[in-house]
């Protein structure tokens, strides 16, 4: 495995209750020397009418900075 290989898995679940749809997911990645990182997410959608819906989402992200981002500035 090289430094650019990032093994991971993503799991997602969707269920509907009345006018609400819930979507949950989690991604688990292994970043070489940084170890395992878990990034969950949640989305809720409410169908208010045939023409209108409202959505809410929240999640966590992770990014490893590239060495050039620390040494070069624009």
LINDA-V913134 format. One record per backbone hydrogen bond with DSSP energy under -0.5 kcal/mol. CO is the residue of the C=O (numbers start at 1). NH is the residue of the N-H. If there is no record, write none. Layout:
co=CO nh=NH
co=CO nh=NH
//
This chain:
co=2 nh=5
co=7 nh=30
co=9 nh=28
co=11 nh=26
co=13 nh=24
co=15 nh=22
co=17 nh=20
co=19 nh=47
co=20 nh=17
co=21 nh=45
co=22 nh=15
co=23 nh=43
co=24 nh=13
co=25 nh=41
co=26 nh=11
co=27 nh=39
co=28 nh=9
co=29 nh=31
co=29 nh=37
co=30 nh=32
co=31 nh=34
co=31 nh=35
co=32 nh=35
co=35 nh=31
co=37 nh=29
co=39 nh=27
co=40 nh=60
co=41 nh=25
co=42 nh=58
co=43 nh=23
co=44 nh=56
co=45 nh=21
co=46 nh=48
co=46 nh=54
co=49 nh=52
co=52 nh=48
co=52 nh=49
co=54 nh=46
co=56 nh=44
co=58 nh=42
co=63 nh=65
co=66 nh=69
co=66 nh=70
co=67 nh=71
co=68 nh=72
//
